[in-house]
Amino acid sequence: MKLVFNEINKNFELGVEVTCVLGQVSTLMLALANKHESIDDEERLNATYLLSGILLDIASTLDDYALKDTKATKEQRNDS
């Protein structure tokens, strides 16, 4: 699974996008932690894999964003 965030550009608010996704992840984690009767062990395991994938995608997106931002900053310094 790969989460797709909006194209990173000058108008992109990564903090808003990531905050929204992390809020939804938190809600699902709380539901799993409460061990509600309607969620069986297989569903709980599937949800755990889903959450793991989401968190890895967020980490990858943040890493890519930081790398692009660092490269852009270096290029601006070199142009000055």
DSSP file (Angstrom, degrees, kcal/mol; ACC not computed):
  #  RESIDUE AA STRUCTURE BP1 BP2  ACC     N-H-->O    O-->H-N    N-H-->O    O-->H-N    TCO  KAPPA ALPHA  PHI   PSI    X-CA   Y-CA   Z-CA
    1    1 A M              0   0    0      0, 0.0     2,-0.4     0, 0.0    56,-0.0   0.000 360.0 360.0 360.0 142.8    0.0    0.0    0.0
    2    2 A K        -     0   0    0     55,-0.0     2,-0.2     2,-0.0    52,-0.1  -0.964 360.0-140.6-137.6 119.4    1.2    3.5   -0.7
    3    3 A L        -     0   0    0     -2,-0.4     2,-0.6    50,-0.2    58,-0.0  -0.535  17.5-144.8 -72.8 143.0   -0.5    6.6    0.5
    4    4 A V        -     0   0    0     -2,-0.2     2,-0.2     3,-0.0     3,-0.1  -0.946  15.1-169.5-115.5 115.4   -0.5    9.4   -2.0
    5    5 A F        -     0   0    0     -2,-0.6     3,-0.1     1,-0.2     9,-0.0  -0.573  39.3 -80.9 -93.3 163.2   -0.2   12.9   -0.7
    6    6 A N        -     0   0    0     -2,-0.2    -1,-0.2     1,-0.2     3,-0.0  -0.201  65.0 -78.2 -58.0 155.8   -0.7   16.0   -2.9
    7    7 A E        -     0   0    0      1,-0.1     2,-0.6    -3,-0.1    -1,-0.2  -0.345  52.2-114.7 -57.6 133.2    2.1   17.0   -5.1
    8    8 A I        +     0   0    0     -3,-0.1     2,-0.2     3,-0.1    -1,-0.1  -0.611  61.4 130.9 -76.7 118.3    4.7   18.8   -3.0
    9    9 A N  S >  S-     0   0    0     -2,-0.6     3,-1.3    -3,-0.0    -3,-0.0  -0.806  73.1 -69.4-149.5-169.8    5.0   22.4   -4.1
   10   10 A K  T 3  S+     0   0    0      1,-0.3    -2,-0.1    -2,-0.2     0, 0.0   0.818 130.4  45.3 -61.3 -32.1    4.9   25.9   -2.7
   11   11 A N  T 3  S+     0   0    0      2,-0.0     2,-0.3     0, 0.0    -1,-0.3   0.473  87.5 111.8 -91.8  -2.1    1.3   25.7   -1.7
   12   12 A F    <   -     0   0    0     -3,-1.3     2,-0.8     1,-0.1     3,-0.1  -0.558  52.7-157.6 -79.5 131.4    1.4   22.2   -0.2
   13   13 A E    >>  +     0   0    0     -2,-0.3     4,-2.0     1,-0.2     3,-0.6  -0.793  12.9 178.2-108.5  87.9    1.0   22.0    3.6
   14   14 A L  H 3> S+     0   0    0     -2,-0.8     4,-2.9     1,-0.2     5,-0.3   0.877  79.8  58.5 -58.1 -39.5    2.6   18.8    4.6
   15   15 A G  H 3> S+     0   0    0      1,-0.2     4,-2.1     2,-0.2    -1,-0.2   0.874 106.8  47.4 -58.8 -38.7    1.8   19.4    8.2
   16   16 A V  H <> S+     0   0    0     -3,-0.6     4,-2.0     2,-0.2    -1,-0.2   0.934 114.3  46.3 -69.0 -46.2   -1.9   19.6    7.5
   17   17 A E  H  X S+     0   0    0     -4,-2.0     4,-1.9     1,-0.2    -2,-0.2   0.940 116.9  42.7 -61.8 -49.2   -1.9   16.4    5.4
   18   18 A V  H  X S+     0   0    0     -4,-2.9     4,-2.9     1,-0.2     5,-0.2   0.890 111.7  54.6 -67.9 -40.0    0.2   14.4    7.8
   19   19 A T  H  X S+     0   0    0     -4,-2.1     4,-1.9    -5,-0.3    -1,-0.2   0.903 108.4  49.6 -60.3 -41.7   -1.7   15.6   10.9
   20   20 A C  H  X S+     0   0    0     -4,-2.0     4,-1.7     2,-0.2    -1,-0.2   0.932 113.2  45.2 -62.8 -47.7   -5.0   14.5    9.3
   21   21 A V  H  X S+     0   0    0     -4,-1.9     4,-2.4     1,-0.2    -2,-0.2   0.915 112.2  51.4 -64.7 -43.1   -3.8   11.0    8.5
   22   22 A L  H  X S+     0   0    0     -4,-2.9     4,-2.5     1,-0.2    -1,-0.2   0.849 106.3  55.5 -65.0 -32.9   -2.2   10.6   11.9
   23   23 A G  H  X S+     0   0    0     -4,-1.9     4,-1.9    -5,-0.2    -1,-0.2   0.903 109.6  46.2 -62.9 -41.4   -5.5   11.6   13.6
   24   24 A Q  H  X S+     0   0    0     -4,-1.7     4,-2.0     2,-0.2    -2,-0.2   0.882 111.4  51.7 -68.8 -38.5   -7.2    8.9   11.7
   25   25 A V  H  X S+     0   0    0     -4,-2.4     4,-2.6     1,-0.2    -2,-0.2   0.921 108.6  52.2 -61.8 -43.8   -4.5    6.4   12.6
   26   26 A S  H  X S+     0   0    0     -4,-2.5     4,-2.3     1,-0.2    -2,-0.2   0.902 107.4  51.8 -59.6 -42.8   -4.9    7.4   16.2
   27   27 A T  H  X S+     0   0    0     -4,-1.9     4,-1.9     1,-0.2    -1,-0.2   0.915 111.7  46.3 -61.3 -44.1   -8.6    6.7   16.1
   28   28 A L  H  X S+     0   0    0     -4,-2.0     4,-2.2     1,-0.2    -2,-0.2   0.895 110.6  53.2 -66.4 -39.6   -8.1    3.3   14.6
   29   29 A M  H  X S+     0   0    0     -4,-2.6     4,-2.4     1,-0.2    -2,-0.2   0.904 108.5  50.0 -62.4 -40.9   -5.4    2.5   17.2
   30   30 A L  H  X S+     0   0    0     -4,-2.3     4,-1.7     2,-0.2    -1,-0.2   0.898 109.3  51.5 -64.3 -39.9   -7.8    3.4   20.0
   31   31 A A  H  <>S+     0   0    0     -4,-1.9     5,-0.9     1,-0.2     4,-0.3   0.900 112.3  46.4 -63.2 -40.2  -10.5    1.2   18.6
   32   32 A L  H ><5S+     0   0    0     -4,-2.2     3,-1.2     1,-0.2    -2,-0.2   0.888 109.7  53.8 -68.8 -38.8   -8.1   -1.7   18.4
   33   33 A A  H 3<5S+     0   0    0     -4,-2.4    -1,-0.2     1,-0.3    -2,-0.2   0.820 101.8  58.7 -66.3 -31.0   -6.8   -1.1   21.9
   34   34 A N  T 3<5S-     0   0    0     -4,-1.7    -1,-0.3    -5,-0.2    -2,-0.2   0.587  98.6-140.9 -75.2  -8.8  -10.3   -1.2   23.4
   35   35 A K  T < 5 -     0   0    0     -3,-1.2    -3,-0.1    -4,-0.3    -2,-0.1   0.914  21.8-157.7  47.5  53.2  -10.7   -4.7   22.0
   36   36 A H    > < -     0   0    0     -5,-0.9     3,-2.0     1,-0.1    -1,-0.1  -0.300  21.6-120.0 -59.6 143.3  -14.3   -4.1   21.0
   37   37 A E  T 3  S+     0   0    0      1,-0.3    -1,-0.1     3,-0.0    -2,-0.0   0.781 110.3  61.8 -57.7 -30.1  -16.3   -7.4   20.6
   38   38 A S  T 3  S+     0   0    0      1,-0.1     2,-0.7     2,-0.0    -1,-0.3   0.579  91.7  75.4 -77.9  -7.2  -17.1   -6.7   17.0
   39   39 A I  S <  S-     0   0    0     -3,-2.0    -1,-0.1    -8,-0.1     2,-0.1  -0.908  71.0-161.7-107.5 112.0  -13.4   -6.8   16.1
   40   40 A D     >  -     0   0    0     -2,-0.7     4,-2.4     1,-0.1     5,-0.2  -0.307  35.0 -96.6 -86.3 175.8  -12.0  -10.3   16.0
   41   41 A D  H  > S+     0   0    0      1,-0.2     4,-2.3     2,-0.2     5,-0.2   0.862 122.5  51.5 -62.4 -38.2   -8.3  -11.3   16.1
   42   42 A E  H  > S+     0   0    0      2,-0.2     4,-2.5     1,-0.2    -1,-0.2   0.919 111.8  46.5 -66.2 -42.7   -7.9  -11.6   12.4
   43   43 A E  H  > S+     0   0    0      2,-0.2     4,-2.5     1,-0.2    -2,-0.2   0.892 111.5  52.3 -64.7 -38.7   -9.4   -8.2   11.8
   44   44 A R  H  X S+     0   0    0     -4,-2.4     4,-2.0     2,-0.2    -2,-0.2   0.910 110.4  48.0 -63.3 -42.3   -7.2   -6.7   14.5
   45   45 A L  H  X S+     0   0    0     -4,-2.3     4,-2.2     2,-0.2    -2,-0.2   0.918 111.7  49.6 -64.7 -43.9   -4.1   -8.2   12.8
   46   46 A N  H  X S+     0   0    0     -4,-2.5     4,-2.3     1,-0.2    -2,-0.2   0.908 111.3  49.4 -60.8 -42.5   -5.1   -6.9    9.4
   47   47 A A  H  X S+     0   0    0     -4,-2.5     4,-2.8     1,-0.2    -1,-0.2   0.868 108.1  54.2 -65.4 -36.1   -5.7   -3.4   10.9
   48   48 A T  H  X S+     0   0    0     -4,-2.0     4,-2.3     2,-0.2    -1,-0.2   0.915 109.0  47.6 -64.5 -42.7   -2.3   -3.6   12.6
   49   49 A Y  H  X S+     0   0    0     -4,-2.2     4,-2.4     2,-0.2    -2,-0.2   0.904 111.9  51.4 -62.9 -40.9   -0.6   -4.4    9.2
   50   50 A L  H  X S+     0   0    0     -4,-2.3     4,-2.4     2,-0.2    -2,-0.2   0.939 110.8  47.4 -60.2 -47.9   -2.6   -1.5    7.7
   51   51 A L  H  X S+     0   0    0     -4,-2.8     4,-2.6     1,-0.2     5,-0.2   0.896 110.3  52.7 -62.0 -40.4   -1.4    0.9   10.4
   52   52 A S  H  X S+     0   0    0     -4,-2.3     4,-2.2     1,-0.2    -1,-0.2   0.923 110.4  47.8 -60.9 -44.3    2.2   -0.2   10.0
   53   53 A G  H  X S+     0   0    0     -4,-2.4     4,-2.3     2,-0.2    -2,-0.2   0.898 110.9  51.2 -63.0 -41.3    2.0    0.4    6.3
   54   54 A I  H  X S+     0   0    0     -4,-2.4     4,-2.4     2,-0.2    -2,-0.2   0.934 110.6  48.0 -62.1 -46.5    0.5    3.9    6.8
   55   55 A L  H  X S+     0   0    0     -4,-2.6     4,-2.3     1,-0.2    -1,-0.2   0.877 111.4  50.5 -64.6 -37.3    3.2    4.9    9.3
   56   56 A L  H  X S+     0   0    0     -4,-2.2     4,-2.4    -5,-0.2    -1,-0.2   0.898 110.2  50.5 -65.6 -39.4    5.9    3.7    6.9
   57   57 A D  H  X S+     0   0    0     -4,-2.3     4,-2.5     2,-0.2    -2,-0.2   0.896 110.3  49.5 -64.4 -40.3    4.4    5.7    4.1
   58   58 A I  H  X S+     0   0    0     -4,-2.4     4,-2.7     2,-0.2     5,-0.2   0.931 111.1  49.4 -64.1 -44.6    4.3    8.8    6.2
   59   59 A A  H  X S+     0   0    0     -4,-2.3     4,-2.2     1,-0.2    -2,-0.2   0.912 112.3  48.3 -60.5 -42.6    7.9    8.3    7.2
   60   60 A S  H  X S+     0   0    0     -4,-2.4     4,-2.7     2,-0.2    -1,-0.2   0.906 111.3  50.1 -64.3 -42.6    8.9    7.9    3.6
   61   61 A T  H  X S+     0   0    0     -4,-2.5     4,-2.6     2,-0.2    -2,-0.2   0.917 111.7  47.8 -63.0 -44.0    6.9   10.9    2.5
   62   62 A L  H  X S+     0   0    0     -4,-2.7     4,-2.6     2,-0.2    -1,-0.2   0.891 111.9  50.6 -64.4 -38.9    8.5   13.1    5.3
   63   63 A D  H  X S+     0   0    0     -4,-2.2     4,-2.4    -5,-0.2    -2,-0.2   0.934 112.0  46.5 -63.9 -46.6   12.0   11.8    4.3
   64   64 A D  H  X S+     0   0    0     -4,-2.7     4,-2.6     2,-0.2    -2,-0.2   0.910 113.2  50.0 -60.7 -43.2   11.4   12.6    0.6
   65   65 A Y  H  X S+     0   0    0     -4,-2.6     4,-2.6     1,-0.2    -2,-0.2   0.920 111.4  47.9 -62.9 -44.7   10.1   16.0    1.5
   66   66 A A  H  X S+     0   0    0     -4,-2.6     4,-2.5     2,-0.2    -1,-0.2   0.896 111.8  50.3 -64.1 -39.9   13.1   16.8    3.8
   67   67 A L  H  X S+     0   0    0     -4,-2.4     4,-2.4     2,-0.2    -2,-0.2   0.925 112.6  45.8 -64.5 -45.1   15.5   15.6    1.1
   68   68 A K  H  X S+     0   0    0     -4,-2.6     4,-2.5     2,-0.2    -2,-0.2   0.902 113.5  50.2 -64.1 -40.4   13.8   17.8   -1.6
   69   69 A D  H  X S+     0   0    0     -4,-2.6     4,-2.3     2,-0.2    -2,-0.2   0.901 110.9  49.1 -64.6 -41.1   13.8   20.8    0.8
   70   70 A T  H  X S+     0   0    0     -4,-2.5     4,-2.3     2,-0.2    -2,-0.2   0.918 112.2  47.9 -64.6 -44.0   17.4   20.3    1.6
   71   71 A K  H  X S+     0   0    0     -4,-2.4     4,-2.3     1,-0.2    -2,-0.2   0.913 112.0  49.8 -63.1 -42.8   18.4   20.1   -2.0
   72   72 A A  H  X S+     0   0    0     -4,-2.5     4,-2.2     1,-0.2    -2,-0.2   0.897 110.4  50.3 -63.8 -40.6   16.3   23.2   -2.8
   73   73 A T  H  X S+     0   0    0     -4,-2.3     4,-2.0     2,-0.2    -1,-0.2   0.916 111.0  48.7 -64.4 -43.3   17.9   25.2    0.0
   74   74 A K  H  X S+     0   0    0     -4,-2.3     4,-2.2     1,-0.2    -2,-0.2   0.902 110.8  50.7 -63.2 -41.3   21.4   24.2   -1.2
   75   75 A E  H  X S+     0   0    0     -4,-2.3     4,-1.9     1,-0.2    -1,-0.2   0.889 109.1  51.2 -64.8 -38.9   20.6   25.2   -4.7
   76   76 A Q  H  X S+     0   0    0     -4,-2.2     4,-1.1     2,-0.2    -1,-0.2   0.896 110.4  49.0 -65.1 -39.4   19.3   28.6   -3.6
   77   77 A R  H  < S+     0   0    0     -4,-2.0     3,-0.2     1,-0.2    -2,-0.2   0.889 111.1  49.9 -66.3 -38.9   22.5   29.2   -1.6
   78   78 A N  H  < S+     0   0    0     -4,-2.2    -1,-0.2     1,-0.2    -2,-0.2   0.824 108.9  52.4 -68.7 -31.8   24.6   28.3   -4.6
   79   79 A D  H  <        0   0    0     -4,-1.9    -1,-0.2     1,-0.2    -2,-0.2   0.729 360.0 360.0 -75.1 -22.2   22.7   30.6   -6.8
   80   80 A S     <        0   0    0     -4,-1.1    -1,-0.2    -3,-0.2    -2,-0.2   0.469 360.0 360.0 -77.3 360.0   23.2   33.5   -4.4
